Amino acid sequence: MMSDIFSTFDPATSTLFHSLSPFMFWAMTILSLSMLHSSFWISSSRWSQSISYPMNIMLSQTNRTTASKIKGFPSILIPLFLYLIISNLLGLVPYMFSNTSHLIFTMSFGVPLWLSLIISSATYSPKMFSAHFLPSGAPDWLNPFLVLIETMSTLFRPLTLSFRLAANMSAGHIVLGLAGIYASTSLFTSTLNSSLLLTAQLMYIIFEIGICLIQAYIFCLLISLYSDDHPTY
């Protein structure tokens, strides 16, 4: 039995399947990737068609931004989008460690990608990079405040990007954990309450699957939008 609801996010929590949890995570990840790999099929399979759909969505998004003009950047966003989808969905599996619920995991993607855009912009065109912090047409007396605001906004981007994904995933897992605890307890008290809770939990799981897909898309969408600040000629 869990000591508290937040112990579900601790990989070292002592559970019945504690010894099998790491094995299950890597086994299901490798199995998912192997089933989706197109080299196992002579013709286009349903798995390859299902994986090409999110790839095309992210590819079309990068083509609408400056990310398409940065060499190699779409090749990073598209696999990242698929990886976040798989990681978010695997977090819904019982006794599976949810890595996207942890800030250190989301920041390991958000900070390097944001920093790579900053370094690339400053190296490619220092003048255009510096001019980005001062909007055109602003009055002279407002320029120092605008530069400060734009600088703070740019610096807080990786934090908001990482917090958004981790907070949404954590909130969903907490609600699912609470609903599961109350549903299992009500089995011994009231059949009606147990049925209602199980129905609500089933509907919320379907809702959480949508949240997993949306949050993965928002994470990659914001990174592609941040690339619009990259100077181009």
N, C-alpha and C positions, 0 to 999 in steps of 0.2 A: 504493500500500500504506500502511496506517495505521501511524503510529509507535508507537501504543499503543492499548489498547482504549478508553480514555477519550476519544480523539480523535473518536469517533463522536458525542459530545455537543457538539462545537465546530462551530458553523455555518460557520466560516471554514476548515474543513479542506479541503485541496486534494484533490479526488476527480475522477473522470472526469465526474461529473454535477454538479460544483460550480456551474457557471453555470446549470443548469436546476433546481437544488434549490429556490430561492425561488419560481420560477414554478410548479413542480409542486405546492408546498405550497398556494399561494393558489388555483391552478386547481382542485385536488381539493376544497378547502374550499368554494369557490363552487359547484362542480358538485354536491357533496353537498347543500348547502343548497337549491339550485334544484330538485333532484330530489325533495326532501322537502317542498317548499312546496305546500300544498294548493290554492293558487289556480290551479295548472296543470291541475287535474283537475275535471271536471264532477261526478263522484261520488267517493265515498271510494275511494282507490286502495290498493294494498298498501303503498306507501311511507308514505302518511298513516296507515294503520293501524299500521304498525311504529313510527312516531314517536309515536303517541298512547299506546302501551303504556308506555314509560318516563315519559311525562308523567303518566299516571294513577298510576303507582307513586309518583312524587315528590309528587303532589298529595295522595294518601292519607296519605303520611308527614307532610306539613305540617299536615294536618287533625287529626292525633293530638297535635300539639304546640301551643305558644303562637304559633308562627309564623303560623298561620291567622288569629289575632286582630290581628297587626301589619299595618297597611295596606300593601299593595304588596310584602310580603316573599315570599309564594309566587310572585309574578310574577318575582322575581329568582332564586329557587332552581330553578325548573323549567327556564328557558333555560340556566342554569349547568350543570345536570345533563346536558342534551343536548350542550352545548358541550364539557364534559369527556369525554364518551363519544367524540365525534368526534375530539377532540385526541388522546386515548389510542390510539384505533384507527389514526389517521393516523401515529402514531409507529412502528407496526409495518411500515409500507410501506418497502421498501428505498430508501435515499438520501433519505429524508424526515427533516427536522429535527424531533426530538422536543422540543416546548416544555414538556410536562408533566414532563420529567425534570429541569428546572431549578428551583431553589428560588426564584429571583426571580419566576418565572411563577406558581408556586403561592401565594407570599406576596402577590402582587398581587391575589389573590382572597380569601385567608384573612384578611389583616389588615384590609382595609376593611370586610368584612362583620362581623367580630368587633367592630371599633371602632364601627361604626354601632349595633350592639346595646348596647354599653356606654354610648355617648352618649345613645341614646334612653332607656335605662333610667334613667340619672342625671337626665335632663331631665324625664321623665314623672313619676317619683316618687322623689325623693332619699332619703326615709326607708326605703321598701321596698328600694331598691337597696342602701343601707348595711346594712340588716338581713340581707341575703342572705349577707354575709360572716361572720355569727355564727349557727351552727345553734342551734335552740331546744332547751332542756333540758340544755345543757352546764353543767358546774360552773364557778363563778366563777374558780377558779384556772387553768382551762384556756382561758378565753376569749381571752387575748392570743395564745396559740399557734395557736388555731383561726382567728383573724382573719388571722394571718400566713400560715398554710397556704392558706386559701381565696383570699387575695390573690395569692399566688404561683401557685396553680393557675389562676386566671383569667388572669393575665398570660402564662402559658406556653401557653395554648390555641392562639393563632394559630401559634406555632412548631411545636407537635406536629401541628397540622392540616396545615400546609404540608410539614413534613418527611415525614410519612407518605406523602403522594401522590408527592412527588419521589423518595423513597428506593425505593419499590416499583417505580415506573416505571424508574428507573435500573438497579436490580438485574436486572429482566427483560431490558432491552436489553443489558446486559453479558453475561448468560448466552447470549442469542441471538447476539451478536457472537462470543463465544468458540466456540460450537458451529459457527457458519458458517466460522470460520477453520480449525478442526480438520477439518471435513468437506471443505472444499476442498483441504486439504493431503493428506488421506488418499486422495483420488482418484488420486494418482500412486503410492501405496504399497500400499494394500490395498483391494480392492473390498468385502470383507466389512465391514471397519471403516467404510468410507464409507457403506455401506447402513445400518448400525446407527446411525451418527451422524445421517444424514439422516432416518431414522425417528424418532429421539429428538427431533430439532429440530422436525419436523412436529407431534409430539404436544405439545411445549412451546409452540409457537406457538398451538395451540388452547387450552392452559392459560393463556397470556398474554392471549388475547382475553377469557377470563373474568376475569382479574385487572384488565384495563382497565375492564370494566363494574363490577366490585365496588368498585374504588377510587374511581370517580366517584360511586357511590352512597354510600360511606362518607363521602366529603368533604362531600356535601350533607346526609347524615344527621346528622353531628356539628354542622353549622351550625344545623340545625333543632332539635337537642337543646339547643344553647346558648341558643336563644330561650326555653326554659322558665324561664330566670332573669329574663326580662323581667317587670316588675310589671304586673299586670292587675287590673281591678276587676270 
